[in-house]
Amino acid sequence: MLPSPLGLLEYDVLEDAVFLGPGRKGGLRANPTPFKGASVALTKKEGGYVARPLPGESAPQINGEDLTEKGLEDGDRIRIGDQVALFRTERGLLRAPAAAPAAIEERERPAGRRRESQPVKRNPMIAIITLTGLALLLAATYRAVNHLKAIQGSKISQNRLPELEDPKVAEPGRALRELMDLNSELLRTPHKHESLLARYRSFQRRHAGTAEAESAAERIRELLQAASAKQRKRLDTKVASLAAAQQYARALAEIRTFEARFGTTAAAEGLDAQKRALRTQARASLDQLLARVGPLITPQPREAHRLLIGVSHEYPADMTAEVIVLIERCVARMMAIGAEQKGRGPRPPRNNGPNNGPNNGGGNKGDPSLPPLPGGDEPPPKKKGDGNQMPDPKDMQCRDAWGVAFGDLKEAKYAEALQGYTVLIQQYGNTAFYRTHKDKIMAGRYAAKVGALGPEGLLHVPVEKKKRGRLEMEYHFNDQRVFEQDFTVEQPFSSAMEVKAKWKRGSVVMERATGLFHRLVFLPDVRIEATVHVQMPHDFGMIAVEESDDFRAILFNIANTQFKLKKGAAATVNKGHLLWYIGQGVWSAADKDAHGFIKIAERGSVKLKGGDKLKVELSRSKDSAQGSFQGKTDGVNLEGKVKGDDGSTMGSARVGLFTNSGIIIVESVRISGVVDMEWFRKELSFLVAADPGPPN
């Protein structure tokens, strides 16, 4: 029973806990969640309720005594400031009606002389009218109070102070009530898969490690199955429409988007076959285009260029790269023809002798990234005994062209240098001078390309540029050269096990102690996602290793059975899914010359089974890290701050996947992040130094 400006109000305690404090307009208020000014918490215990003062608040009084902790009984009076609340139990209410405020004040009033009151005779009709009016007034008051309580509850939920979200202050049973509310909404609106998924995931993160979070994980898997079945029907219709319009890249992107969200569900079955069918159609379409354009590149490069630019089809990234190479060949051929007409006038007719016919395979043979030479002209063979023969003029021209391109490269004029190297290769690729210095010239051209394009020039897949220098790229491991050039395979941390990784068309198999690292170095603003098949479901995950002399790393470790905490004989394996910060100096109590381990976040239970397909993710943002995965048999989301005993966090790092006795098959990797430009400038300087320039 709570005093209020409207009189004494009854508050039914239906929850496991209730908080009491001063009301905004006088009196006292109660709420099932903490609110600003609350000073007493009533919590359920052993069939009754216990009253406790909240930390930092002045102690209230119960029956005139200061409150420390007391089990409440029927009729106890709780004084908060100058207001008194009366606690009643069901038994007490059945035994006697609730005391009115006047009765409470009467019991507290000192005994004294009282004036005897005389009974007064009343008209029965007046009594009936009076009671009817009182009943109507009480009904109106009850509705007004409930309306005010609803308004106050909404305002409290919107303006709740951050410190009151502390689980140490929150009342027991809160997670269970939230979960029950979510389950009730799921029963009412089972079709709202997307919004409910987001709310269940948020609940799982906020209550990680509890039984309620485990129950939420089960609901997440059920919702994923239902949502994926619905989205798969839409996907099949859209992919068929895009394939008919020869928009193969967009169709594959739609499948990958679906796979990223629902790849671990039953609805994802058959996606691999669908992707292979799309790529087969795209390959057939591209082969028709190549057969039409290829013969035109040398004699009619402008017409070939027009046909390539006018293509409306959307091919996958690797096939688009082939189209781009053809366009570069057309442009280079047009530039070469223009240079010949401008510098030397009409080109003399070719001699169809045995050494001077059409392209005999010199120059850039074996280098698919460069266009074929415009002609196969080779210098005529020297005659025996002709030791005083003058140098070939083309050799001298090749050296001069190299000098110009090399000068632009050293002056950081990368676009001009790239054009100079490309024209050099086109015009003088058949000369003896070029063949002698080919490796150095090619190194210079590569450095110019990287300098002109930026960090994406180091990669061999299409890169999408976002705001603030963010790059996004995706790998599906269909090309072994891309795997070898954009990734490194190395030991991720000190281990007695060997490094073992094998490329198979469309995937990479990793086992033992192996790390698969991307080539670029990213600032702490990066996200790496991967789709993996689990063969041995333990000791694998994602890793970020700092680019420095001291080893420091963040590990998202799935199903750990190897890493231990503490030292010596007291060291025990920390089983479960963990987010680690490891390295030299991270843990001050670690053995000398040993890596220290600090847990960022963990979940102690593991349900993962072999053969499951997982979507794994690791992200960094400033000094925070987050690791998550979702599969048919298990899923988790862990996050926290990255901070060692010495107060330090991690700087720029390489990111990738690792195994530590587990076996996984990596199907795809997607990375989105901001490259460390200081590292890139150093890397570019190494590439530029690989070309020493033409000899004197």
C-alpha positions as CSV (number, residue, x, y, z in Angstrom):
1,M,0.0,0.0,0.0
2,L,1.7,3.2,-1.2
3,P,0.8,6.8,-0.1
4,S,0.2,9.2,-3.1
5,P,-1.4,12.6,-3.8
6,L,-4.5,10.6,-4.7
7,G,-4.6,8.7,-1.5
8,L,-3.4,5.2,-0.5
9,L,-2.8,3.1,-3.6
10,E,-2.4,-0.7,-3.8
11,Y,0.6,-2.1,-5.8
12,D,0.4,-5.8,-6.5
13,V,3.9,-7.4,-6.3
14,L,3.8,-9.9,-9.1
15,E,7.5,-10.0,-9.9
16,D,10.4,-11.6,-8.1
17,A,11.6,-8.1,-7.1
18,V,10.2,-4.5,-6.8
19,F,12.0,-1.2,-6.1
20,L,10.6,1.5,-3.9
21,G,11.5,5.2,-3.8
22,P,10.0,8.7,-3.6
23,G,7.3,9.6,-6.2
24,R,7.7,12.5,-8.6
25,K,4.7,14.3,-7.3
26,G,4.8,13.2,-3.6
27,G,4.2,9.9,-1.9
28,L,6.0,6.7,-2.9
29,R,6.3,4.8,-6.1
30,A,7.1,1.2,-7.0
31,N,8.6,-0.3,-10.2
32,P,9.8,-3.8,-11.2
33,T,13.0,-2.2,-12.6
34,P,15.4,0.2,-10.9
35,F,14.8,3.9,-11.3
36,K,16.5,7.1,-10.2
37,G,15.9,7.7,-6.5
38,A,15.0,4.1,-5.6
39,S,16.3,3.3,-2.2
40,V,14.8,-0.1,-1.2
41,A,14.7,-3.4,-3.1
42,L,12.1,-6.1,-2.2
43,T,13.3,-9.4,-3.5
44,K,11.6,-12.8,-3.3
45,K,13.3,-15.4,-1.1
46,E,12.1,-18.7,0.4
47,G,8.4,-18.0,-0.2
48,G,8.5,-14.5,1.1
49,Y,10.1,-11.1,0.5
50,V,13.3,-9.6,1.9
51,A,13.8,-5.8,2.0
52,R,17.3,-4.5,1.4
53,P,18.7,-0.9,1.1
54,L,20.3,-0.1,-2.3
55,P,24.0,0.9,-2.4
56,G,24.6,4.6,-1.9
57,E,21.1,5.3,-0.5
58,S,20.2,6.4,3.0
59,A,18.8,3.5,5.0
60,P,15.0,3.5,5.4
61,Q,13.2,2.3,8.5
62,I,10.9,-0.7,9.0
63,N,8.6,-0.5,12.0
64,G,10.8,2.4,13.3
65,E,14.1,0.5,13.0
66,D,17.0,1.2,10.5
67,L,16.9,-1.3,7.7
68,T,19.9,-3.5,6.9
69,E,18.2,-6.7,5.7
70,K,14.9,-8.0,6.9
71,G,12.3,-10.5,5.9
72,L,9.0,-8.7,5.6
73,E,5.8,-9.8,7.4
74,D,2.2,-8.8,7.0
75,G,1.6,-5.3,8.4
76,D,5.3,-4.1,8.3
77,R,5.6,-0.4,7.7
78,I,8.4,0.8,5.5
79,R,9.3,4.4,6.0
80,I,11.2,6.2,3.2
81,G,11.8,9.9,4.1
82,D,8.6,11.2,5.5
83,Q,6.4,8.7,3.7
84,V,5.3,5.2,4.9
85,A,4.3,2.2,2.8
86,L,2.4,-0.7,4.3
87,F,3.4,-4.3,3.3
88,R,0.5,-6.8,3.2
89,T,0.4,-10.5,2.4
90,E,-2.4,-12.5,0.9
91,R,-3.1,-14.1,4.3
92,G,-3.2,-10.7,6.0
93,L,-5.6,-9.3,3.4
94,L,-7.9,-12.2,3.9
95,R,-7.8,-11.9,7.6
96,A,-8.4,-8.1,7.8
97,P,-9.0,-5.3,5.4
98,A,-6.1,-3.0,4.6
99,A,-5.6,-0.2,7.1
100,A,-6.4,3.2,5.8
101,P,-3.9,6.1,6.1
102,A,-5.9,7.4,9.0
103,A,-5.6,4.1,10.8
104,I,-1.8,4.1,10.3
105,E,-1.6,7.6,11.7
106,E,-3.9,6.7,14.5
107,R,-1.6,3.8,15.6
108,E,1.4,6.1,15.5
109,R,-0.5,8.9,17.4
110,P,0.3,9.1,21.2
111,A,-2.5,8.0,23.5
112,G,-4.6,10.8,25.1
113,R,-8.2,11.9,25.9
114,R,-10.7,11.3,23.1
115,R,-14.0,12.9,22.6
116,E,-16.9,10.5,22.5
117,S,-18.9,10.7,19.3
118,Q,-22.7,10.4,19.3
119,P,-24.4,8.2,16.7
120,V,-26.3,10.1,14.0
121,K,-29.4,8.9,12.3
122,R,-29.0,8.9,8.4
123,N,-31.5,8.7,5.6
124,P,-31.0,5.4,3.7
125,M,-31.5,7.0,0.3
126,I,-28.7,9.5,1.0
127,A,-26.4,6.6,1.9
128,I,-27.2,4.8,-1.3
129,I,-26.5,7.9,-3.5
130,T,-23.3,8.6,-1.6
131,L,-22.0,5.0,-2.0
132,T,-22.9,5.1,-5.7
133,G,-20.9,8.3,-6.2
134,L,-18.0,6.9,-4.3
135,A,-17.9,3.8,-6.5
136,L,-17.9,5.9,-9.6
137,L,-15.1,8.1,-8.1
138,L,-13.0,5.1,-7.2
139,A,-13.4,3.6,-10.7
140,A,-12.3,6.9,-12.3
141,T,-9.4,7.2,-9.9
142,Y,-8.2,3.6,-10.6
143,R,-8.2,4.2,-14.3
144,A,-6.3,7.5,-13.9
145,V,-3.7,5.9,-11.7
146,N,-3.1,3.0,-14.1
147,H,-2.7,5.5,-16.9
148,L,-0.2,7.5,-14.9
149,K,1.8,4.3,-14.0
150,A,1.9,3.4,-17.7
151,I,3.2,6.8,-18.7
152,Q,5.8,6.7,-15.9
153,G,6.9,3.2,-16.9
154,S,7.5,4.3,-20.5
155,K,9.4,7.4,-19.5
156,I,11.6,5.3,-17.1
157,S,12.4,2.8,-19.9
158,Q,13.4,5.7,-22.2
159,N,15.4,7.7,-19.7
160,R,17.0,4.9,-17.7
161,L,20.4,6.0,-16.5
162,P,23.4,3.9,-17.8
163,E,24.6,3.0,-14.3
164,L,21.3,1.3,-13.5
165,E,22.0,-1.2,-16.2
166,D,24.8,-2.7,-14.1
167,P,23.9,-6.3,-13.4
168,K,25.0,-5.9,-9.9
169,V,22.1,-3.5,-9.3
170,A,19.5,-5.2,-11.5
171,E,17.1,-7.4,-9.7
172,P,17.2,-11.2,-9.9
173,G,15.1,-12.9,-12.5
174,R,15.3,-10.0,-15.0
175,A,16.8,-12.1,-17.7
176,L,14.1,-14.7,-17.3
177,R,11.3,-12.1,-17.5
178,E,12.9,-10.6,-20.7
179,L,13.1,-14.0,-22.3
180,M,9.5,-14.8,-21.4
181,D,8.4,-11.5,-22.9
182,L,10.3,-12.4,-26.1
183,N,8.8,-15.9,-26.2
184,S,5.4,-14.4,-25.8
185,E,5.9,-12.0,-28.7
186,L,7.2,-14.9,-30.8
187,L,3.9,-16.8,-30.2
188,R,1.9,-13.7,-31.1
189,T,3.9,-12.7,-34.2
190,P,5.8,-15.7,-35.5
191,H,6.0,-14.1,-39.0
192,K,8.3,-11.3,-37.8
193,H,11.5,-13.3,-38.2
194,E,13.9,-10.4,-38.8
195,S,13.0,-8.2,-35.9
196,L,12.8,-11.1,-33.5
197,L,16.1,-12.4,-34.6
198,A,17.8,-9.1,-33.8
199,R,16.1,-8.9,-30.4
200,Y,17.1,-12.5,-29.5
201,R,20.7,-11.8,-30.5
202,S,20.8,-8.6,-28.5
203,F,19.4,-10.5,-25.5
204,Q,22.0,-13.3,-26.0
205,R,24.9,-10.7,-25.9
206,R,23.6,-8.9,-22.9
207,H,23.0,-12.1,-20.8
208,A,26.0,-14.2,-22.1
209,G,26.8,-17.2,-20.0
210,T,23.4,-17.6,-18.5
211,A,20.8,-20.4,-19.0
212,E,18.5,-17.9,-20.5
213,A,21.2,-17.0,-23.2
214,E,21.4,-20.8,-24.0
215,S,17.6,-20.9,-24.5
216,A,17.8,-17.8,-26.7
217,A,20.4,-19.5,-28.8
218,E,17.9,-22.3,-29.5
219,R,15.2,-19.8,-30.5
220,I,17.8,-18.0,-32.8
221,R,18.4,-21.3,-34.6
222,E,14.7,-21.9,-35.0
223,L,14.1,-18.4,-36.3
224,L,17.0,-18.8,-38.7
225,Q,15.4,-21.9,-40.2
226,A,12.0,-20.3,-40.6
227,A,13.4,-17.0,-42.0
228,S,15.8,-18.8,-44.4
229,A,13.0,-21.0,-45.9
230,K,11.0,-17.9,-46.7
231,Q,14.0,-16.0,-48.1
232,R,15.1,-19.0,-50.2
233,K,11.9,-18.8,-52.3
234,R,12.5,-15.2,-53.0
235,L,16.2,-15.8,-53.8
236,D,15.4,-18.5,-56.4
237,T,13.0,-16.2,-58.2
238,K,15.4,-13.3,-58.2
239,V,18.4,-15.4,-59.4
240,A,16.4,-16.9,-62.2
241,S,15.4,-13.4,-63.4
242,L,19.0,-12.0,-63.2
243,A,20.4,-15.0,-65.0
244,A,17.9,-14.6,-67.8
245,A,19.2,-10.9,-68.1
246,Q,22.8,-12.2,-68.0
247,Q,23.5,-10.3,-64.8
248,Y,25.6,-13.1,-63.5
249,A,27.7,-11.1,-61.0
250,R,24.5,-9.6,-59.4
251,A,22.9,-13.1,-59.2
252,L,26.0,-14.5,-57.5
253,A,26.1,-11.6,-55.1
254,E,22.5,-12.3,-54.1
255,I,23.4,-15.9,-53.4
256,R,26.4,-14.9,-51.3
257,T,24.3,-12.4,-49.4
258,F,21.8,-15.2,-48.6
259,E,24.6,-17.5,-47.7
260,A,26.2,-15.0,-45.4
261,R,23.0,-14.8,-43.4
262,F,21.5,-18.3,-43.7
263,G,24.5,-20.4,-44.9
264,T,24.2,-22.7,-41.8
265,T,20.5,-23.5,-42.3
266,A,18.8,-26.3,-44.3
267,A,17.5,-23.8,-46.8
268,A,21.1,-23.2,-47.9
269,E,21.4,-26.7,-49.4
270,G,22.0,-26.6,-53.1
271,L,23.5,-23.2,-53.2
272,D,26.9,-24.5,-54.4
273,A,25.3,-26.2,-57.3
274,Q,23.4,-23.1,-58.1
275,K,26.6,-21.0,-58.1
276,R,28.4,-23.5,-60.3
277,A,25.5,-23.4,-62.8
278,L,25.6,-19.6,-62.9
279,R,29.4,-19.6,-63.4
280,T,29.0,-22.1,-66.3
281,Q,26.5,-19.9,-68.0
282,A,28.7,-16.8,-67.5
283,R,31.8,-18.7,-68.8
284,A,29.9,-19.7,-72.0
285,S,28.7,-16.1,-72.5
286,L,32.3,-14.7,-72.0
287,D,33.8,-17.3,-74.4
288,Q,31.5,-16.1,-77.1
289,L,32.6,-12.5,-76.5
290,L,36.3,-13.5,-76.5
291,A,35.9,-15.4,-79.8
292,R,34.3,-12.3,-81.3
293,V,36.7,-9.7,-80.0
294,G,40.1,-11.6,-79.9
295,P,40.8,-11.5,-83.7
296,L,40.1,-7.7,-83.8
297,I,42.6,-6.6,-81.1
298,T,45.7,-6.4,-83.3
299,P,44.3,-5.2,-86.6
300,Q,41.3,-3.2,-85.3
301,P,41.9,-2.4,-81.6
302,R,39.4,0.5,-81.6
303,E,36.6,-1.7,-82.8
304,A,37.5,-4.3,-80.3
305,H,37.6,-1.7,-77.5
306,R,34.1,-0.4,-78.6
307,L,32.7,-3.9,-78.4
308,L,34.2,-4.6,-74.9
309,I,33.1,-1.3,-73.5
310,G,29.5,-1.8,-74.8
311,V,29.0,-5.1,-73.1
312,S,26.0,-5.0,-70.9
313,H,26.5,-8.4,-69.2
314,E,27.7,-8.6,-65.6
315,Y,30.3,-11.3,-65.2
316,P,31.8,-12.6,-61.9
317,A,34.9,-10.8,-60.6
318,D,37.5,-13.2,-62.1
319,M,35.8,-13.1,-65.5
320,T,35.5,-9.3,-65.4
321,A,39.3,-9.3,-64.8
322,E,39.7,-11.0,-68.2
323,V,37.5,-8.3,-69.9
324,I,39.6,-5.6,-68.2
325,V,42.8,-7.3,-69.5
326,L,41.4,-7.3,-73.0
327,I,40.5,-3.6,-72.7
328,E,44.0,-2.8,-71.5
329,R,45.4,-4.7,-74.6
330,C,43.2,-2.6,-76.8
331,V,44.3,0.6,-75.3
332,A,47.9,-0.3,-75.3
333,R,47.6,-1.4,-79.0
334,M,46.0,1.9,-79.9
335,M,48.7,3.9,-78.1
336,A,51.4,1.9,-79.9
337,I,49.9,2.6,-83.3
338,G,49.5,6.3,-82.4
339,A,53.2,6.5,-81.3
340,E,54.3,4.8,-84.5
341,Q,52.3,7.2,-86.7
342,K,53.5,10.2,-84.8
343,G,57.1,9.4,-84.3
344,R,58.3,7.5,-87.4
345,G,55.7,8.0,-90.0
346,P,54.2,5.1,-92.0
347,R,55.3,1.7,-90.8
348,P,57.4,-0.2,-93.4
349,P,56.0,-3.5,-94.7
350,R,57.1,-6.5,-92.8
351,N,59.4,-9.1,-94.2
352,N,57.8,-12.6,-93.9
353,G,61.1,-14.3,-93.4
354,P,61.6,-17.1,-90.9
355,N,62.7,-14.7,-88.2
356,N,60.5,-11.8,-89.0
357,G,57.0,-13.1,-89.3
358,P,54.0,-12.5,-87.0
359,N,54.6,-12.8,-83.2
360,N,57.0,-15.7,-82.7
361,G,56.5,-15.8,-78.9
362,G,59.0,-13.2,-77.8
363,G,58.5,-10.4,-75.3
364,N,55.8,-11.1,-72.8
365,K,55.3,-14.8,-73.5
366,G,53.9,-16.5,-70.4
367,D,52.7,-13.3,-68.7
368,P,48.9,-13.3,-69.0
369,S,48.7,-9.9,-67.2
370,L,50.3,-8.1,-70.2
371,P,48.9,-7.7,-73.7
372,P,50.6,-9.6,-76.6
373,L,53.1,-7.7,-78.6
374,P,51.9,-5.8,-81.6
375,G,54.2,-7.6,-83.9
376,G,56.8,-10.4,-83.7
377,D,59.7,-8.4,-85.2
378,E,63.0,-9.7,-84.0
379,P,66.4,-8.2,-84.9
380,P,68.1,-10.0,-87.8
381,P,70.7,-12.5,-86.7
382,K,74.3,-11.2,-86.6
383,K,76.6,-12.5,-89.1
384,K,79.7,-14.5,-87.9
385,G,82.8,-12.4,-87.7
386,D,80.9,-9.2,-87.6
387,G,82.3,-8.0,-84.3
388,N,82.2,-4.3,-85.1
389,Q,78.5,-4.3,-85.8
390,M,76.7,-1.1,-84.5
391,P,74.2,-1.6,-81.6
392,D,70.6,-2.2,-82.6
393,P,68.7,1.2,-82.6
394,K,65.7,-0.5,-80.9
395,D,67.9,-1.5,-78.0
396,M,69.0,2.1,-77.5
397,Q,65.3,3.3,-77.8
398,C,64.2,0.6,-75.2
399,R,66.9,1.8,-72.8
400,D,65.9,5.5,-73.2
401,A,62.2,4.6,-72.7
402,W,63.1,2.7,-69.6
403,G,65.0,5.7,-68.3
404,V,62.0,8.0,-68.7
405,A,59.6,5.6,-67.0
406,F,62.1,4.9,-64.2
407,G,62.5,8.6,-63.6
408,D,58.8,9.1,-63.3
409,L,58.7,6.2,-60.8
410,K,61.4,7.7,-58.6
411,E,59.6,11.0,-58.6
412,A,56.4,9.2,-57.5
413,K,54.6,10.0,-60.8
414,Y,53.1,6.6,-60.7
415,A,50.4,7.0,-63.4
416,E,53.0,8.4,-65.9
417,A,55.4,5.7,-65.0
418,L,52.8,3.0,-65.5
419,Q,52.0,4.3,-68.9
420,G,55.7,4.6,-69.8
421,Y,56.4,1.0,-68.8
422,T,53.4,-0.3,-70.7
423,V,54.4,1.5,-73.9
424,L,57.9,0.3,-73.5
425,I,56.8,-3.3,-73.3
426,Q,54.5,-2.9,-76.3
427,Q,57.1,-1.3,-78.5
428,Y,60.3,-3.0,-77.5
429,G,59.3,-6.3,-75.9
430,N,61.0,-8.2,-78.8
431,T,64.4,-6.5,-78.4
432,A,67.4,-8.3,-76.9
433,F,67.8,-5.4,-74.4
434,Y,64.3,-6.0,-73.0
435,R,64.8,-9.7,-72.7
436,T,68.0,-9.2,-70.8
437,H,66.5,-6.8,-68.3
438,K,62.9,-8.1,-68.3
439,D,62.7,-8.9,-64.6
440,K,63.8,-5.4,-63.5
441,I,61.5,-3.7,-66.0
442,M,58.5,-5.9,-64.9
443,A,59.3,-5.1,-61.2
444,G,59.2,-1.3,-62.1
445,R,55.9,-1.7,-63.9
446,Y,54.4,-3.5,-60.9
447,A,55.6,-0.8,-58.5
448,A,54.1,1.9,-60.7
449,K,50.8,0.0,-60.8
450,V,50.7,-0.3,-57.0
451,G,51.6,3.3,-56.6
452,A,48.9,4.5,-59.0
453,L,46.1,2.3,-57.6
454,G,47.0,2.3,-53.9
455,P,46.7,-0.7,-51.6
456,E,44.2,-2.4,-53.9
457,G,47.0,-2.6,-56.4
458,L,48.6,-5.3,-54.3
459,L,45.6,-7.5,-54.6
460,H,44.4,-9.7,-57.4
461,V,40.6,-9.6,-56.9
462,P,38.2,-6.7,-57.5
463,V,38.2,-4.2,-54.5
464,E,35.3,-2.0,-53.7
465,K,36.2,1.4,-52.2
466,K,34.0,2.9,-49.4
467,K,34.1,6.1,-47.5
468,R,37.0,7.1,-45.3
469,G,39.4,4.9,-47.2
470,R,37.6,1.6,-46.4
471,L,38.3,-1.3,-48.8
472,E,36.1,-4.4,-49.2
473,M,37.1,-7.6,-51.0
474,E,35.9,-11.2,-51.3
475,Y,37.7,-14.4,-52.0
476,H,36.3,-17.8,-53.2
477,F,39.6,-19.5,-53.9
478,N,38.8,-20.6,-57.5
479,D,42.2,-19.4,-58.7
480,Q,45.3,-20.8,-57.0
481,R,47.4,-17.8,-58.0
482,V,45.1,-15.4,-56.2
483,F,45.3,-17.6,-53.1
484,E,49.2,-17.6,-53.3
485,Q,49.6,-13.9,-54.1
486,D,47.0,-12.4,-51.7
487,F,47.5,-14.7,-48.7
488,T,50.4,-16.1,-46.7
489,V,50.5,-19.5,-44.9
490,E,52.6,-19.4,-41.8
491,Q,52.6,-20.5,-38.1
492,P,50.2,-18.3,-36.2
493,F,52.0,-18.6,-32.8
494,S,54.7,-20.7,-31.2
495,S,53.8,-24.4,-31.6
496,A,55.5,-27.7,-31.9
497,M,53.1,-28.7,-34.7
498,E,53.9,-28.2,-38.3
499,V,52.2,-25.8,-40.7
500,K,49.9,-27.6,-43.2
501,A,47.5,-26.0,-45.7
502,K,46.4,-27.2,-49.1
503,W,44.6,-25.4,-51.9
504,K,41.8,-27.2,-53.6
505,R,39.7,-25.6,-56.3
506,G,37.2,-23.5,-54.4
507,S,38.6,-24.0,-50.9
508,V,41.6,-24.2,-48.6
509,V,42.1,-27.1,-46.2
510,M,43.9,-26.1,-43.0
511,E,45.2,-28.4,-40.1
512,R,47.9,-28.7,-37.5
513,A,49.2,-25.2,-36.3
514,T,48.5,-23.1,-39.4
515,G,47.6,-19.5,-40.0
516,L,46.1,-18.1,-43.3
517,F,46.8,-14.4,-43.3
518,H,45.7,-11.7,-45.7
519,R,48.5,-9.7,-47.3
520,L,47.3,-6.2,-46.2
521,V,47.9,-4.7,-42.8
522,F,44.8,-3.0,-41.3
523,L,44.1,-0.4,-38.7
524,P,41.9,-1.4,-35.7
525,D,38.9,-0.8,-38.0
526,V,38.5,-4.1,-39.8
527,R,36.1,-7.0,-40.1
528,I,37.0,-10.5,-41.5
529,E,34.2,-13.1,-42.2
530,A,34.7,-16.6,-43.5
531,T,32.5,-19.6,-44.4
532,V,34.1,-22.8,-43.2
533,H,33.3,-26.5,-43.0
534,V,34.4,-28.1,-39.7
535,Q,36.1,-31.5,-40.0
536,M,37.6,-31.6,-36.5
537,P,35.4,-29.3,-34.3
538,H,38.0,-27.9,-31.9
539,D,40.9,-25.4,-31.7
540,F,40.4,-23.1,-34.7
541,G,39.1,-19.7,-35.3
542,M,40.2,-16.2,-36.4
543,I,43.2,-14.2,-35.5
544,A,44.7,-10.7,-35.8
545,V,48.4,-10.4,-35.3
546,E,50.0,-7.0,-34.6
547,E,52.5,-5.8,-37.3
548,S,55.4,-5.2,-34.9
549,D,58.6,-6.9,-33.6
550,D,56.8,-8.0,-30.4
551,F,54.2,-10.8,-30.9
552,R,50.7,-9.7,-29.8
553,A,47.5,-11.1,-31.1
554,I,43.7,-11.3,-30.7
555,L,42.3,-14.9,-31.0
556,F,38.7,-15.8,-31.5
557,N,39.2,-19.4,-30.3
558,I,36.4,-21.8,-31.1
559,A,36.2,-24.9,-28.8
560,N,39.5,-24.5,-27.1
561,T,41.2,-27.6,-25.7
562,Q,44.9,-26.4,-25.8
563,F,45.5,-23.1,-24.2
564,K,45.9,-22.9,-20.5
565,L,45.7,-20.3,-17.8
566,K,48.0,-19.9,-14.7
567,K,51.5,-21.2,-14.4
568,G,53.3,-24.5,-13.8
569,A,51.3,-27.4,-12.3
570,A,48.4,-25.1,-11.6
571,A,47.8,-24.4,-15.3
572,T,44.5,-25.8,-16.6
573,V,42.9,-25.8,-20.0
574,N,40.2,-23.1,-20.3
575,K,37.6,-25.1,-22.2
576,G,34.9,-23.4,-24.3
577,H,34.7,-20.6,-26.8
578,L,37.0,-17.7,-25.9
579,L,38.2,-14.3,-27.1
580,W,41.8,-14.0,-26.1
581,Y,44.4,-11.2,-26.0
582,I,47.8,-13.0,-26.1
583,G,51.5,-12.1,-26.5
584,Q,54.6,-10.8,-24.9
585,G,54.0,-8.7,-21.8
586,V,50.2,-9.0,-22.0
587,W,49.9,-10.9,-18.7
588,S,52.4,-9.7,-16.1
589,A,52.3,-13.1,-14.2
590,A,53.2,-15.2,-17.2
591,D,56.4,-17.2,-17.2
592,K,59.5,-15.4,-18.4
593,D,59.8,-15.5,-22.2
594,A,56.3,-17.0,-22.5
595,H,53.2,-15.5,-24.1
596,G,50.6,-14.3,-21.6
597,F,46.9,-15.0,-22.1
598,I,44.1,-12.6,-21.0
599,K,40.5,-13.5,-21.5
600,I,38.5,-10.8,-23.2
601,A,35.2,-12.8,-23.1
602,E,34.2,-16.5,-22.9
603,R,31.4,-19.0,-23.0
604,G,32.2,-22.2,-21.1
605,S,29.9,-24.7,-22.9
606,V,30.5,-26.2,-26.4
607,K,27.9,-27.9,-28.5
608,L,29.7,-27.8,-31.9
609,K,29.8,-31.0,-33.9
610,G,31.9,-32.2,-36.8
611,G,30.6,-31.6,-40.3
612,D,28.9,-28.4,-39.4
613,K,29.1,-25.4,-41.7
614,L,29.9,-22.1,-39.9
615,K,29.8,-18.4,-40.6
616,V,32.7,-17.0,-38.5
617,E,33.5,-13.4,-37.9
618,L,36.1,-11.3,-36.1
619,S,36.0,-7.5,-36.0
620,R,38.1,-4.8,-34.4
621,S,37.0,-1.2,-33.6
622,K,39.6,0.9,-31.7
623,D,40.3,-1.0,-28.5
624,S,37.3,-3.4,-28.8
625,A,37.1,-6.8,-30.4
626,Q,34.1,-9.0,-31.2
627,G,34.1,-12.7,-32.3
628,S,31.0,-14.7,-33.4
629,F,30.0,-17.8,-35.3
630,Q,26.7,-19.4,-36.1
631,G,26.1,-23.0,-37.2
632,K,23.4,-25.7,-37.1
633,T,24.8,-27.2,-33.9
634,D,26.2,-24.2,-32.0
635,G,26.6,-20.4,-32.1
636,V,28.2,-17.7,-29.9
637,N,28.8,-14.0,-29.8
638,L,31.7,-12.6,-27.7
639,E,33.0,-9.1,-27.3
640,G,35.1,-6.9,-25.0
641,K,38.0,-4.5,-24.5
642,V,41.5,-5.4,-25.6
643,K,43.8,-4.3,-22.8
644,G,46.9,-6.0,-21.3
645,D,48.2,-5.8,-17.7
646,D,50.5,-3.0,-18.9
647,G,47.5,-1.0,-20.1
648,S,48.4,-1.4,-23.7
649,T,46.1,-2.4,-26.6
650,M,47.0,-3.6,-30.1
651,G,47.9,-1.5,-33.1
652,S,47.7,-2.3,-36.9
653,A,47.5,-6.0,-37.6
654,R,47.2,-8.7,-40.3
655,V,44.0,-10.8,-40.1
656,G,43.2,-14.3,-41.0
657,L,42.2,-17.8,-39.8
658,F,44.1,-20.3,-37.7
659,T,44.0,-23.9,-36.6
660,N,45.7,-25.4,-33.5
661,S,45.1,-29.2,-34.1
662,G,41.6,-28.8,-35.5
663,I,40.8,-29.3,-39.2
664,I,38.7,-26.8,-41.3
665,I,37.9,-26.2,-44.9
666,V,37.8,-22.5,-45.8
667,E,35.3,-21.8,-48.6
668,S,35.3,-18.0,-48.7
669,V,36.8,-15.0,-47.0
670,R,35.4,-11.5,-47.0
671,I,37.4,-8.6,-45.5
672,S,36.3,-5.0,-44.9
673,G,38.8,-2.6,-43.3
674,V,41.0,0.5,-43.4
675,V,44.6,-0.1,-44.5
676,D,47.5,1.3,-42.5
677,M,48.9,3.8,-45.0
678,E,52.2,4.1,-43.1
679,W,52.8,0.4,-43.7
680,F,51.7,0.7,-47.3
681,R,54.2,3.5,-48.0
682,K,57.0,1.3,-46.6
683,E,55.8,-1.6,-48.7
684,L,55.7,0.6,-51.9
685,S,59.3,1.8,-51.2
686,F,60.5,-1.9,-51.2
687,L,58.7,-2.5,-54.6
688,V,60.2,0.7,-56.1
689,A,63.7,-0.4,-55.0
690,A,63.3,-3.7,-57.0
691,D,63.9,-1.7,-60.2
692,P,67.4,-0.2,-60.2
693,G,66.9,1.6,-63.6
694,P,68.7,1.1,-66.9
695,P,72.4,0.6,-67.0
696,N,74.7,3.4,-68.1
